[in-house]
Amino acid sequence: MVMQTTKQNIIIKGNKEGLQFYMDADCSYEDLLAELDQKLKGSHFQFLQGPLMHVYIHLGFRYLSKEQKDQITQMIHDSGNLLVKQIHSELMTVDEAKKLIHSEQTRVVVGMVRSGQVLESDQDILLLGDVNPGGFVISEGSIFVMGALKGTAHAGYAGDRNKIIAASLMEPTQLRIADVIFQSDLNDASKKNQMEFAYLREGRIEINPIQSLKYIRPDLSR
């Protein structure tokens, strides 16, 4: 006689981060809820009791609406000692895809940023023109100035420390990458007549010739 084993729709594993809940992507949502309820109240009841534990839910290629995610989260929270820390899915919504595509594009601006003006974007900025003293360029991405940068440039505004600032002539009043500030010495007479870029290295902003960019930030070649 051949014994059949019932496929588990939810597999629970523990590691140093907490409990990992792996959800089957093919079963019905109703079956998923039923098995979750059974494991929280039945077979895994003793295992899930004790100190507060973080839960990481892995949906794989299963799509769940916000309401369904909230329902599963509430069921787990009702068990008493579990706190859902993250719900991870391999799927991407249309809005998420549009946002990713937008963030990967570069905003091209032709013109000069004059004193008192602010050029701001949530994308990489390619400026074909100068940034005068008193002018500001602020971006959540990287900043590329095909001209003289003599004002203030702030890349990685949202906190990304991997962004860079490049300029044909690097004579800034101030550079910022994420939360790190570089104050230029306006009395420095040893300016180089070559394109340079600024980047973060060990928590400090450094400026190098543009030729070394492909070695320091190879991920920019995409």
Secondary structure as UniProt FT lines:
FT   STRAND          10..15
FT   TURN            16..17
FT   STRAND          18..23
FT   HELIX           29..38
FT   HELIX           39..43
FT   TURN            44..48
FT   STRAND          53..58
FT   TURN            60..61
FT   HELIX           66..77
FT   TURN            78..79
FT   STRAND          82..88
FT   HELIX           94..104
FT   STRAND          106..110
FT   TURN            115..116
FT   STRAND          118..121
FT   STRAND          124..128
FT   TURN            133..134
FT   STRAND          136..139
FT   STRAND          143..149
FT   STRAND          152..155
FT   TURN            157..158
FT   TURN            161..162
FT   STRAND          165..170
FT   STRAND          174..177
FT   TURN            178..179
FT   STRAND          180..183
FT   TURN            186..187
FT   STRAND          196..201
FT   TURN            202..203
FT   STRAND          204..209
FT   HELIX           210..212
FT   HELIX           213..216
FT   HELIX           218..220
//
